[in-house]
Each structure stands twice: as structure tokens, then as C-alpha cells.
Amino acid sequence: MDAAGRPAPVRMCVRCQRVTETPVLVQEVHSNSGPGWNVYACPGCAPHIPPSSDVLDLLDAARRRRGEEAGR
Ligand SMILES: [Zn+2]
């Protein structure tokens, strides 16, 4: 909870895809075709995310990993 008594903001970690109550902002994505969005990671993953990595690739890879364990 913050000082105003609101529930902590909950975000999904871009790396491990887990919901975290202590999200760390790792990247701001700017879209050409609409509003951008922020990418969050849990404190454990945040140090492993390069600041300039392509987050869309990361998301895509994570999605693929969840879908099918095959690939390479
Ligand atoms: Zn994580």
C-alpha cells in the first residue's frame, strides 16, 4: 500500500511473466500508432534486463516459451 492507502500497483514481470507487487520500470515503449506503454519487471529480474534490449522480442520469446516448449 502507498501512503494514501491504495493497494500496491500490480504489474506483470516482462521476463518471468509473474505478477509482482513491487514492479520495477525497466523500459518505456513508444509506439508510432498510439500511446506507448511502460514495461515492468520484478525486482529479481530487473537487473537482468538490458536497458536497451528490444522488449518486444523479450515479450515474444516469453510468450513462445509459455505456449510450446519446443523451438530450437
Ligand atoms: Zn521477473
PDB file of the backbone (N, CA, C, O) and the ligand in Angstrom, with CONECT records:
HET     ZN  A 101       1
ATOM      1  N   MET A   1       0.841  -1.204   0.000  1.00  0.00           N
ATOM      2  CA  MET A   1       0.000   0.000   0.000  1.00  0.00           C
ATOM      3  C   MET A   1       0.870   1.245   0.000  1.00  0.00           C
ATOM      4  O   MET A   1       1.969   1.248   0.555  1.00  0.00           O
ATOM      5  N   ASP A   2       0.376   2.290  -0.619  1.00  0.00           N
ATOM      6  CA  ASP A   2       1.119   3.538  -0.566  1.00  0.00           C
ATOM      7  C   ASP A   2       0.560   4.395   0.568  1.00  0.00           C
ATOM      8  O   ASP A   2      -0.290   3.957   1.344  1.00  0.00           O
ATOM      9  N   ALA A   3       1.060   5.621   0.640  1.00  0.00           N
ATOM     10  CA  ALA A   3       0.686   6.491   1.755  1.00  0.00           C
ATOM     11  C   ALA A   3      -0.805   6.809   1.764  1.00  0.00           C
ATOM     12  O   ALA A   3      -1.381   7.083   2.817  1.00  0.00           O
ATOM     13  N   ALA A   4      -1.420   6.773   0.597  1.00  0.00           N
ATOM     14  CA  ALA A   4      -2.832   7.116   0.506  1.00  0.00           C
ATOM     15  C   ALA A   4      -3.739   5.924   0.837  1.00  0.00           C
ATOM     16  O   ALA A   4      -4.964   6.042   0.829  1.00  0.00           O
ATOM     17  N   GLY A   5      -3.129   4.799   1.121  1.00  0.00           N
ATOM     18  CA  GLY A   5      -3.908   3.634   1.497  1.00  0.00           C
ATOM     19  C   GLY A   5      -4.435   2.844   0.324  1.00  0.00           C
ATOM     20  O   GLY A   5      -5.265   1.950   0.487  1.00  0.00           O
ATOM     21  N   ARG A   6      -3.956   3.173  -0.854  1.00  0.00           N
ATOM     22  CA  ARG A   6      -4.389   2.395  -2.019  1.00  0.00           C
ATOM     23  C   ARG A   6      -3.577   1.115  -2.100  1.00  0.00           C
ATOM     24  O   ARG A   6      -2.448   1.047  -1.615  1.00  0.00           O
ATOM     25  N   PRO A   7      -4.161   0.115  -2.709  1.00  0.00           N
ATOM     26  CA  PRO A   7      -3.404  -1.131  -2.897  1.00  0.00           C
ATOM     27  C   PRO A   7      -2.185  -0.880  -3.769  1.00  0.00           C
ATOM     28  O   PRO A   7      -2.188   0.005  -4.625  1.00  0.00           O
ATOM     29  N   ALA A   8      -1.158  -1.660  -3.541  1.00  0.00           N
ATOM     30  CA  ALA A   8       0.052  -1.502  -4.327  1.00  0.00           C
ATOM     31  C   ALA A   8      -0.253  -1.795  -5.787  1.00  0.00           C
ATOM     32  O   ALA A   8      -1.069  -2.659  -6.106  1.00  0.00           O
ATOM     33  N   PRO A   9       0.413  -1.065  -6.660  1.00  0.00           N
ATOM     34  CA  PRO A   9       0.214  -1.340  -8.083  1.00  0.00           C
ATOM     35  C   PRO A   9       0.768  -2.706  -8.418  1.00  0.00           C
ATOM     36  O   PRO A   9       1.876  -3.053  -8.008  1.00  0.00           O
ATOM     37  N   VAL A  10       0.013  -3.468  -9.149  1.00  0.00           N
ATOM     38  CA  VAL A  10       0.444  -4.810  -9.502  1.00  0.00           C
ATOM     39  C   VAL A  10       0.737  -4.861 -10.998  1.00  0.00           C
ATOM     40  O   VAL A  10      -0.084  -4.454 -11.820  1.00  0.00           O
ATOM     41  N   ARG A  11       1.891  -5.354 -11.328  1.00  0.00           N
ATOM     42  CA  ARG A  11       2.277  -5.447 -12.739  1.00  0.00           C
ATOM     43  C   ARG A  11       2.792  -6.847 -13.036  1.00  0.00           C
ATOM     44  O   ARG A  11       3.176  -7.598 -12.140  1.00  0.00           O
ATOM     45  N   MET A  12       2.788  -7.166 -14.308  1.00  0.00           N
ATOM     46  CA  MET A  12       3.355  -8.440 -14.698  1.00  0.00           C
ATOM     47  C   MET A  12       4.796  -8.236 -15.133  1.00  0.00           C
ATOM     48  O   MET A  12       5.110  -7.320 -15.893  1.00  0.00           O
ATOM     49  N   CYS A  13       5.654  -9.096 -14.643  1.00  0.00           N
ATOM     50  CA  CYS A  13       7.058  -9.031 -14.997  1.00  0.00           C
ATOM     51  C   CYS A  13       7.237  -9.459 -16.451  1.00  0.00           C
ATOM     52  O   CYS A  13       6.707 -10.483 -16.881  1.00  0.00           O
ATOM     53  N   VAL A  14       7.988  -8.663 -17.191  1.00  0.00           N
ATOM     54  CA  VAL A  14       8.157  -8.962 -18.605  1.00  0.00           C
ATOM     55  C   VAL A  14       9.049 -10.180 -18.827  1.00  0.00           C
ATOM     56  O   VAL A  14       9.022 -10.795 -19.893  1.00  0.00           O
ATOM     57  N   ARG A  15       9.816 -10.512 -17.841  1.00  0.00           N
ATOM     58  CA  ARG A  15      10.787 -11.595 -18.028  1.00  0.00           C
ATOM     59  C   ARG A  15      10.247 -12.939 -17.555  1.00  0.00           C
ATOM     60  O   ARG A  15      10.285 -13.919 -18.298  1.00  0.00           O
ATOM     61  N   CYS A  16       9.746 -12.991 -16.331  1.00  0.00           N
ATOM     62  CA  CYS A  16       9.270 -14.271 -15.806  1.00  0.00           C
ATOM     63  C   CYS A  16       7.748 -14.382 -15.874  1.00  0.00           C
ATOM     64  O   CYS A  16       7.176 -15.421 -15.541  1.00  0.00           O
ATOM     65  N   GLN A  17       7.093 -13.290 -16.313  1.00  0.00           N
ATOM     66  CA  GLN A  17       5.640 -13.296 -16.517  1.00  0.00           C
ATOM     67  C   GLN A  17       4.865 -13.504 -15.227  1.00  0.00           C
ATOM     68  O   GLN A  17       3.707 -13.922 -15.242  1.00  0.00           O
ATOM     69  N   ARG A  18       5.517 -13.209 -14.113  1.00  0.00           N
ATOM     70  CA  ARG A  18       4.804 -13.335 -12.843  1.00  0.00           C
ATOM     71  C   ARG A  18       4.299 -11.967 -12.429  1.00  0.00           C
ATOM     72  O   ARG A  18       4.873 -10.936 -12.778  1.00  0.00           O
ATOM     73  N   VAL A  19       3.231 -11.984 -11.690  1.00  0.00           N
ATOM     74  CA  VAL A  19       2.694 -10.725 -11.191  1.00  0.00           C
ATOM     75  C   VAL A  19       3.503 -10.313  -9.970  1.00  0.00           C
ATOM     76  O   VAL A  19       3.754 -11.116  -9.071  1.00  0.00           O
ATOM     77  N   THR A  20       3.905  -9.051  -9.953  1.00  0.00           N
ATOM     78  CA  THR A  20       4.690  -8.574  -8.826  1.00  0.00           C
ATOM     79  C   THR A  20       4.050  -7.333  -8.220  1.00  0.00           C
ATOM     80  O   THR A  20       3.496  -6.498  -8.934  1.00  0.00           O
ATOM     81  N   GLU A  21       4.129  -7.221  -6.913  1.00  0.00           N
ATOM     82  CA  GLU A  21       3.579  -6.039  -6.242  1.00  0.00           C
ATOM     83  C   GLU A  21       4.628  -4.953  -6.117  1.00  0.00           C
ATOM     84  O   GLU A  21       4.340  -3.838  -5.682  1.00  0.00           O
ATOM     85  N   THR A  22       5.854  -5.293  -6.507  1.00  0.00           N
ATOM     86  CA  THR A  22       6.918  -4.297  -6.438  1.00  0.00           C
ATOM     87  C   THR A  22       7.579  -4.176  -7.810  1.00  0.00           C
ATOM     88  O   THR A  22       8.761  -4.480  -7.972  1.00  0.00           O
ATOM     89  N   PRO A  23       6.798  -3.726  -8.795  1.00  0.00           N
ATOM     90  CA  PRO A  23       7.315  -3.651 -10.161  1.00  0.00           C
ATOM     91  C   PRO A  23       8.423  -2.618 -10.290  1.00  0.00           C
ATOM     92  O   PRO A  23       8.412  -1.569  -9.645  1.00  0.00           O
ATOM     93  N   VAL A  24       9.371  -2.951 -11.138  1.00  0.00           N
ATOM     94  CA  VAL A  24      10.448  -2.016 -11.436  1.00  0.00           C
ATOM     95  C   VAL A  24      10.301  -1.616 -12.897  1.00  0.00           C
ATOM     96  O   VAL A  24      10.265  -2.471 -13.782  1.00  0.00           O
ATOM     97  N   LEU A  25      10.217  -0.326 -13.143  1.00  0.00           N
ATOM     98  CA  LEU A  25      10.085   0.143 -14.516  1.00  0.00           C
ATOM     99  C   LEU A  25      11.409  -0.068 -15.244  1.00  0.00           C
ATOM    100  O   LEU A  25      12.429   0.509 -14.866  1.00  0.00           O
ATOM    101  N   VAL A  26      11.392  -0.881 -16.269  1.00  0.00           N
ATOM    102  CA  VAL A  26      12.637  -1.178 -16.969  1.00  0.00           C
ATOM    103  C   VAL A  26      12.713  -0.506 -18.332  1.00  0.00           C
ATOM    104  O   VAL A  26      13.803  -0.278 -18.856  1.00  0.00           O
ATOM    105  N   GLN A  27      11.581  -0.194 -18.896  1.00  0.00           N
ATOM    106  CA  GLN A  27      11.631   0.462 -20.198  1.00  0.00           C
ATOM    107  C   GLN A  27      10.306   1.132 -20.538  1.00  0.00           C
ATOM    108  O   GLN A  27       9.232   0.642 -20.189  1.00  0.00           O
ATOM    109  N   GLU A  28      10.410   2.254 -21.222  1.00  0.00           N
ATOM    110  CA  GLU A  28       9.215   2.897 -21.745  1.00  0.00           C
ATOM    111  C   GLU A  28       9.186   2.657 -23.240  1.00  0.00           C
ATOM    112  O   GLU A  28      10.128   2.984 -23.962  1.00  0.00           O
ATOM    113  N   VAL A  29       8.095   2.084 -23.681  1.00  0.00           N
ATOM    114  CA  VAL A  29       7.977   1.779 -25.107  1.00  0.00           C
ATOM    115  C   VAL A  29       7.168   2.871 -25.777  1.00  0.00           C
ATOM    116  O   VAL A  29       6.083   3.232 -25.321  1.00  0.00           O
ATOM    117  N   HIS A  30       7.711   3.387 -26.860  1.00  0.00           N
ATOM    118  CA  HIS A  30       6.996   4.425 -27.597  1.00  0.00           C
ATOM    119  C   HIS A  30       6.483   3.834 -28.897  1.00  0.00           C
ATOM    120  O   HIS A  30       7.236   3.286 -29.702  1.00  0.00           O
ATOM    121  N   SER A  31       5.201   3.963 -29.071  1.00  0.00           N
ATOM    122  CA  SER A  31       4.584   3.384 -30.266  1.00  0.00           C
ATOM    123  C   SER A  31       4.297   4.463 -31.287  1.00  0.00           C
ATOM    124  O   SER A  31       3.959   5.592 -30.930  1.00  0.00           O
ATOM    125  N   ASN A  32       4.429   4.123 -32.540  1.00  0.00           N
ATOM    126  CA  ASN A  32       4.130   5.082 -33.604  1.00  0.00           C
ATOM    127  C   ASN A  32       2.632   5.225 -33.803  1.00  0.00           C
ATOM    128  O   ASN A  32       2.151   6.266 -34.251  1.00  0.00           O
ATOM    129  N   SER A  33       1.910   4.187 -33.471  1.00  0.00           N
ATOM    130  CA  SER A  33       0.490   4.162 -33.811  1.00  0.00           C
ATOM    131  C   SER A  33      -0.413   4.262 -32.590  1.00  0.00           C
ATOM    132  O   SER A  33      -1.508   3.699 -32.579  1.00  0.00           O
ATOM    133  N   GLY A  34       0.034   4.963 -31.578  1.00  0.00           N
ATOM    134  CA  GLY A  34      -0.815   5.094 -30.405  1.00  0.00           C
ATOM    135  C   GLY A  34       0.031   5.416 -29.188  1.00  0.00           C
ATOM    136  O   GLY A  34       1.233   5.655 -29.299  1.00  0.00           O
ATOM    137  N   PRO A  35      -0.604   5.419 -28.032  1.00  0.00           N
ATOM    138  CA  PRO A  35       0.132   5.708 -26.805  1.00  0.00           C
ATOM    139  C   PRO A  35       1.149   4.611 -26.504  1.00  0.00           C
ATOM    140  O   PRO A  35       0.915   3.436 -26.788  1.00  0.00           O
ATOM    141  N   GLY A  36       2.237   4.995 -25.947  1.00  0.00           N
ATOM    142  CA  GLY A  36       3.228   3.991 -25.572  1.00  0.00           C
ATOM    143  C   GLY A  36       2.827   3.328 -24.281  1.00  0.00           C
ATOM    144  O   GLY A  36       1.750   3.595 -23.747  1.00  0.00           O
ATOM    145  N   TRP A  37       3.673   2.477 -23.783  1.00  0.00           N
ATOM    146  CA  TRP A  37       3.368   1.842 -22.508  1.00  0.00           C
ATOM    147  C   TRP A  37       4.667   1.595 -21.759  1.00  0.00           C
ATOM    148  O   TRP A  37       5.760   1.705 -22.315  1.00  0.00           O
ATOM    149  N   ASN A  38       4.522   1.267 -20.512  1.00  0.00           N
ATOM    150  CA  ASN A  38       5.688   1.002 -19.690  1.00  0.00           C
ATOM    151  C   ASN A  38       5.873  -0.493 -19.499  1.00  0.00           C
ATOM    152  O   ASN A  38       4.911  -1.255 -19.398  1.00  0.00           O
ATOM    153  N   VAL A  39       7.116  -0.883 -19.453  1.00  0.00           N
ATOM    154  CA  VAL A  39       7.412  -2.297 -19.251  1.00  0.00           C
ATOM    155  C   VAL A  39       7.989  -2.468 -17.856  1.00  0.00           C
ATOM    156  O   VAL A  39       8.904  -1.747 -17.458  1.00  0.00           O
ATOM    157  N   TYR A  40       7.456  -3.412 -17.130  1.00  0.00           N
ATOM    158  CA  TYR A  40       7.890  -3.632 -15.755  1.00  0.00           C
ATOM    159  C   TYR A  40       8.487  -5.015 -15.572  1.00  0.00           C
ATOM    160  O   TYR A  40       8.169  -5.957 -16.298  1.00  0.00           O
ATOM    161  N   ALA A  41       9.348  -5.108 -14.594  1.00  0.00           N
ATOM    162  CA  ALA A  41       9.894  -6.400 -14.217  1.00  0.00           C
ATOM    163  C   ALA A  41       9.852  -6.497 -12.701  1.00  0.00           C
ATOM    164  O   ALA A  41       9.740  -5.491 -12.000  1.00  0.00           O
ATOM    165  N   CYS A  42       9.942  -7.720 -12.213  1.00  0.00           N
ATOM    166  CA  CYS A  42      10.006  -7.873 -10.767  1.00  0.00           C
ATOM    167  C   CYS A  42      11.437  -7.539 -10.330  1.00  0.00           C
ATOM    168  O   CYS A  42      12.351  -7.546 -11.155  1.00  0.00           O
ATOM    169  N   PRO A  43      11.632  -7.252  -9.064  1.00  0.00           N
ATOM    170  CA  PRO A  43      12.968  -6.849  -8.593  1.00  0.00           C
ATOM    171  C   PRO A  43      14.038  -7.896  -8.899  1.00  0.00           C
ATOM    172  O   PRO A  43      15.203  -7.554  -9.105  1.00  0.00           O
ATOM    173  N   GLY A  44      13.654  -9.140  -8.930  1.00  0.00           N
ATOM    174  CA  GLY A  44      14.616 -10.201  -9.198  1.00  0.00           C
ATOM    175  C   GLY A  44      15.082 -10.208 -10.638  1.00  0.00           C
ATOM    176  O   GLY A  44      16.231 -10.547 -10.923  1.00  0.00           O
ATOM    177  N   CYS A  45      14.200  -9.836 -11.544  1.00  0.00           N
ATOM    178  CA  CYS A  45      14.534  -9.889 -12.965  1.00  0.00           C
ATOM    179  C   CYS A  45      15.107  -8.571 -13.476  1.00  0.00           C
ATOM    180  O   CYS A  45      15.894  -8.558 -14.422  1.00  0.00           O
ATOM    181  N   ALA A  46      14.725  -7.496 -12.870  1.00  0.00           N
ATOM    182  CA  ALA A  46      15.107  -6.178 -13.376  1.00  0.00           C
ATOM    183  C   ALA A  46      16.597  -6.049 -13.705  1.00  0.00           C
ATOM    184  O   ALA A  46      16.943  -5.518 -14.760  1.00  0.00           O
ATOM    185  N   PRO A  47      17.484  -6.524 -12.825  1.00  0.00           N
ATOM    186  CA  PRO A  47      18.921  -6.388 -13.124  1.00  0.00           C
ATOM    187  C   PRO A  47      19.351  -7.174 -14.347  1.00  0.00           C
ATOM    188  O   PRO A  47      20.414  -6.908 -14.909  1.00  0.00           O
ATOM    189  N   HIS A  48      18.551  -8.132 -14.767  1.00  0.00           N
ATOM    190  CA  HIS A  48      18.931  -8.981 -15.897  1.00  0.00           C
ATOM    191  C   HIS A  48      18.441  -8.437 -17.226  1.00  0.00           C
ATOM    192  O   HIS A  48      18.746  -8.980 -18.288  1.00  0.00           O
ATOM    193  N   ILE A  49      17.685  -7.367 -17.154  1.00  0.00           N
ATOM    194  CA  ILE A  49      17.134  -6.826 -18.385  1.00  0.00           C
ATOM    195  C   ILE A  49      17.979  -5.658 -18.862  1.00  0.00           C
ATOM    196  O   ILE A  49      18.042  -4.624 -18.197  1.00  0.00           O
ATOM    197  N   PRO A  50      18.626  -5.812 -20.003  1.00  0.00           N
ATOM    198  CA  PRO A  50      19.438  -4.725 -20.537  1.00  0.00           C
ATOM    199  C   PRO A  50      18.539  -3.535 -20.850  1.00  0.00           C
ATOM    200  O   PRO A  50      17.458  -3.706 -21.414  1.00  0.00           O
ATOM    201  N   PRO A  51      18.969  -2.354 -20.496  1.00  0.00           N
ATOM    202  CA  PRO A  51      18.132  -1.161 -20.653  1.00  0.00           C
ATOM    203  C   PRO A  51      17.727  -0.907 -22.092  1.00  0.00           C
ATOM    204  O   PRO A  51      16.682  -0.310 -22.350  1.00  0.00           O
ATOM    205  N   SER A  52      18.530  -1.348 -23.011  1.00  0.00           N
ATOM    206  CA  SER A  52      18.215  -1.033 -24.402  1.00  0.00           C
ATOM    207  C   SER A  52      17.799  -2.255 -25.204  1.00  0.00           C
ATOM    208  O   SER A  52      17.809  -2.235 -26.435  1.00  0.00           O
ATOM    209  N   SER A  53      17.437  -3.308 -24.505  1.00  0.00           N
ATOM    210  CA  SER A  53      17.037  -4.510 -25.231  1.00  0.00           C
ATOM    211  C   SER A  53      15.708  -4.283 -25.931  1.00  0.00           C
ATOM    212  O   SER A  53      14.956  -3.377 -25.572  1.00  0.00           O
ATOM    213  N   ASP A  54      15.430  -5.081 -26.897  1.00  0.00           N
ATOM    214  CA  ASP A  54      14.167  -4.982 -27.584  1.00  0.00           C
ATOM    215  C   ASP A  54      13.107  -5.721 -26.785  1.00  0.00           C
ATOM    216  O   ASP A  54      13.026  -6.949 -26.812  1.00  0.00           O
ATOM    217  N   VAL A  55      12.310  -4.961 -26.084  1.00  0.00           N
ATOM    218  CA  VAL A  55      11.337  -5.560 -25.185  1.00  0.00           C
ATOM    219  C   VAL A  55      10.295  -6.380 -25.934  1.00  0.00           C
ATOM    220  O   VAL A  55       9.774  -7.368 -25.417  1.00  0.00           O
ATOM    221  N   LEU A  56      10.004  -5.964 -27.142  1.00  0.00           N
ATOM    222  CA  LEU A  56       9.012  -6.715 -27.909  1.00  0.00           C
ATOM    223  C   LEU A  56       9.532  -8.114 -28.204  1.00  0.00           C
ATOM    224  O   LEU A  56       8.770  -9.081 -28.200  1.00  0.00           O
ATOM    225  N   ASP A  57      10.837  -8.216 -28.462  1.00  0.00           N
ATOM    226  CA  ASP A  57      11.431  -9.528 -28.667  1.00  0.00           C
ATOM    227  C   ASP A  57      11.314 -10.356 -27.406  1.00  0.00           C
ATOM    228  O   ASP A  57      11.024 -11.551 -27.444  1.00  0.00           O
ATOM    229  N   LEU A  58      11.549  -9.685 -26.280  1.00  0.00           N
ATOM    230  CA  LEU A  58      11.501 -10.361 -24.989  1.00  0.00           C
ATOM    231  C   LEU A  58      10.103 -10.908 -24.730  1.00  0.00           C
ATOM    232  O   LEU A  58       9.928 -12.055 -24.320  1.00  0.00           O
ATOM    233  N   LEU A  59       9.114 -10.055 -24.981  1.00  0.00           N
ATOM    234  CA  LEU A  59       7.730 -10.474 -24.791  1.00  0.00           C
ATOM    235  C   LEU A  59       7.397 -11.645 -25.701  1.00  0.00           C
ATOM    236  O   LEU A  59       6.745 -12.608 -25.298  1.00  0.00           O
ATOM    237  N   ASP A  60       7.857 -11.537 -26.928  1.00  0.00           N
ATOM    238  CA  ASP A  60       7.564 -12.575 -27.900  1.00  0.00           C
ATOM    239  C   ASP A  60       8.185 -13.897 -27.474  1.00  0.00           C
ATOM    240  O   ASP A  60       7.550 -14.949 -27.559  1.00  0.00           O
ATOM    241  N   ALA A  61       9.410 -13.836 -27.021  1.00  0.00           N
ATOM    242  CA  ALA A  61      10.118 -15.038 -26.600  1.00  0.00           C
ATOM    243  C   ALA A  61       9.428 -15.663 -25.395  1.00  0.00           C
ATOM    244  O   ALA A  61       9.284 -16.884 -25.322  1.00  0.00           O
ATOM    245  N   ALA A  62       9.011 -14.846 -24.469  1.00  0.00           N
ATOM    246  CA  ALA A  62       8.350 -15.347 -23.269  1.00  0.00           C
ATOM    247  C   ALA A  62       7.039 -16.006 -23.628  1.00  0.00           C
ATOM    248  O   ALA A  62       6.672 -17.037 -23.064  1.00  0.00           O
ATOM    249  N   ARG A  63       6.332 -15.403 -24.576  1.00  0.00           N
ATOM    250  CA  ARG A  63       5.053 -15.945 -24.980  1.00  0.00           C
ATOM    251  C   ARG A  63       5.262 -17.310 -25.641  1.00  0.00           C
ATOM    252  O   ARG A  63       4.511 -18.258 -25.416  1.00  0.00           O
ATOM    253  N   ARG A  64       6.308 -17.371 -26.461  1.00  0.00           N
ATOM    254  CA  ARG A  64       6.573 -18.617 -27.158  1.00  0.00           C
ATOM    255  C   ARG A  64       6.952 -19.716 -26.158  1.00  0.00           C
ATOM    256  O   ARG A  64       6.573 -20.879 -26.300  1.00  0.00           O
ATOM    257  N   ARG A  65       7.717 -19.297 -25.141  1.00  0.00           N
ATOM    258  CA  ARG A  65       8.176 -20.267 -24.154  1.00  0.00           C
ATOM    259  C   ARG A  65       6.987 -20.870 -23.406  1.00  0.00           C
ATOM    260  O   ARG A  65       6.971 -22.058 -23.085  1.00  0.00           O
ATOM    261  N   ARG A  66       5.989 -20.015 -23.138  1.00  0.00           N
ATOM    262  CA  ARG A  66       4.811 -20.498 -22.416  1.00  0.00           C
ATOM    263  C   ARG A  66       3.961 -21.393 -23.285  1.00  0.00           C
ATOM    264  O   ARG A  66       3.418 -22.395 -22.818  1.00  0.00           O
ATOM    265  N   GLY A  67       3.846 -21.033 -24.546  1.00  0.00           N
ATOM    266  CA  GLY A  67       2.989 -21.777 -25.455  1.00  0.00           C
ATOM    267  C   GLY A  67       3.509 -23.176 -25.688  1.00  0.00           C
ATOM    268  O   GLY A  67       2.847 -24.162 -25.364  1.00  0.00           O
ATOM    269  N   GLU A  68       4.661 -23.251 -26.234  1.00  0.00           N
ATOM    270  CA  GLU A  68       5.216 -24.558 -26.593  1.00  0.00           C
ATOM    271  C   GLU A  68       6.653 -24.638 -26.118  1.00  0.00           C
ATOM    272  O   GLU A  68       7.422 -23.687 -26.260  1.00  0.00           O
ATOM    273  N   GLU A  69       7.003 -25.762 -25.560  1.00  0.00           N
ATOM    274  CA  GLU A  69       8.363 -25.906 -25.051  1.00  0.00           C
ATOM    275  C   GLU A  69       9.331 -26.241 -26.176  1.00  0.00           C
ATOM    276  O   GLU A  69      10.545 -26.258 -25.972  1.00  0.00           O
ATOM    277  N   ALA A  70       8.803 -26.505 -27.345  1.00  0.00           N
ATOM    278  CA  ALA A  70       9.663 -26.824 -28.488  1.00  0.00           C
ATOM    279  C   ALA A  70      10.431 -25.588 -28.948  1.00  0.00           C
ATOM    280  O   ALA A  70      10.539 -24.614 -28.204  1.00  0.00           O
ATOM    281  N   GLY A  71      10.942 -25.621 -30.118  1.00  0.00           N
ATOM    282  CA  GLY A  71      11.750 -24.492 -30.591  1.00  0.00           C
ATOM    283  C   GLY A  71      13.193 -24.790 -30.354  1.00  0.00           C
ATOM    284  O   GLY A  71      13.516 -25.337 -29.300  1.00  0.00           O
ATOM    285  N   ARG A  72      13.993 -24.505 -31.157  1.00  0.00           N
ATOM    286  CA  ARG A  72      15.417 -24.846 -31.256  1.00  0.00           C
ATOM    287  C   ARG A  72      15.741 -26.197 -30.744  1.00  0.00           C
ATOM    288  O   ARG A  72      16.902 -26.605 -30.770  1.00  0.00           O
TER     289      ARG A  72
HETATM  290 ZN    ZN A 101      10.501 -11.481 -13.031  1.00  0.00          ZN2+
END
